[in-house]
Amino acid sequence: MAYYYCRGIPIKDELFNELVASVKEGGTILRGEREAARSFHLDAIDIKRIRKSYHLTQLQFSVMLGISIRTLRNWEQGRRVPEGSAMILLHVAEKHPQAILDVVKNTNL
């Protein structure tokens, strides 16, 4: 069985080739040469309204979410848009506030 080495760590031929193919496929998608097999679209979200529904200041809400206050301000003022897991977390915070509060209630926030 052949191996490639990445930073001294052996990687099986088959897995390495699969990884290379995946990276190449990602490149074709990013260049617009191919459509992604699946995509996820979330509706726009009013972050300031969500924060106010928790009755928290920007500082308190940013600490609760584990983000910088600067990031929160940029989101609220429309200069930046949350992406990926941050957007998912905000949707959970909006639709299931008790779930968020249950997670953070026993922390020192």
C-alpha positions in Angstrom: 0.0 0.0 0.0 1.4 3.4 -1.0 1.4 6.4 1.2 1.8 10.2 0.7 3.3 12.1 3.5 2.0 15.4 4.8 4.1 17.0 7.5 5.6 13.7 8.3 2.2 12.0 8.6 1.5 9.1 6.3 -1.8 9.4 4.2 -3.1 6.4 2.3 -3.0 6.8 -1.5 -6.7 6.3 -1.9 -7.5 9.0 0.7 -5.0 11.4 -0.6 -6.3 11.1 -4.2 -9.9 11.5 -2.9 -8.8 14.7 -1.1 -7.1 16.1 -4.2 -10.2 15.3 -6.3 -12.4 17.1 -3.8 -10.1 20.2 -3.8 -10.2 20.3 -7.6 -14.0 20.0 -7.6 -14.2 22.8 -5.1 -12.1 25.0 -7.5 -14.4 24.3 -10.4 -17.4 25.3 -8.3 -15.7 28.5 -7.1 -14.8 29.5 -10.7 -18.4 28.9 -11.7 -17.5 26.1 -14.1 -19.8 23.7 -12.2 -22.8 23.9 -9.9 -22.5 22.7 -6.3 -24.2 19.4 -5.6 -26.1 21.1 -2.8 -26.4 24.5 -1.2 -28.1 26.1 1.8 -29.7 29.5 1.8 -30.9 31.2 5.0 -33.1 34.2 5.1 -31.8 37.6 6.1 -31.8 38.1 9.8 -32.3 41.1 12.0 -29.6 40.7 14.6 -30.4 43.8 16.5 -34.0 42.7 17.0 -32.8 39.3 18.2 -30.4 40.9 20.7 -33.1 43.2 22.0 -35.5 40.2 22.4 -32.9 38.9 25.0 -32.8 42.3 26.7 -29.0 42.4 26.4 -26.5 45.1 25.6 -24.2 44.6 22.6 -21.4 43.6 25.0 -23.6 41.1 26.8 -24.9 39.5 23.6 -21.5 39.4 22.0 -20.1 37.6 25.1 -23.0 35.2 25.1 -22.4 34.3 21.4 -18.6 34.2 21.9 -17.9 36.9 19.3 -16.2 40.3 19.6 -18.3 43.3 20.2 -16.8 44.8 17.0 -18.1 41.9 15.0 -21.6 42.2 16.5 -21.7 46.0 15.7 -20.6 45.3 12.1 -23.4 42.8 11.8 -26.0 45.1 13.3 -25.0 48.0 11.2 -24.9 46.0 8.0 -21.2 46.5 7.3 -20.7 42.7 7.5 -22.9 39.7 7.2 -22.6 36.6 9.5 -21.6 33.4 7.6 -21.6 29.7 8.2 -22.0 28.6 11.8 -22.4 32.1 13.1 -25.5 32.5 10.9 -26.9 29.2 12.0 -26.3 30.1 15.7 -28.2 33.4 15.1 -31.1 31.5 13.6 -31.2 29.2 16.6 -31.0 32.2 18.9 -34.0 33.7 17.1 -36.2 30.6 16.8 -35.2 28.8 20.0 -34.1 31.4 22.6 -34.5 28.9 25.5 -32.0 26.5 23.9 -29.4 29.3 23.9 -30.2 30.3 27.4 -30.1 26.7 28.7 -26.6 26.4 27.3 -25.2 29.6 28.7 -27.1 29.8 32.0 -24.4 27.8 33.9 -21.5 29.7 32.6 -20.0 32.9 34.0 -21.3 35.2 31.3 
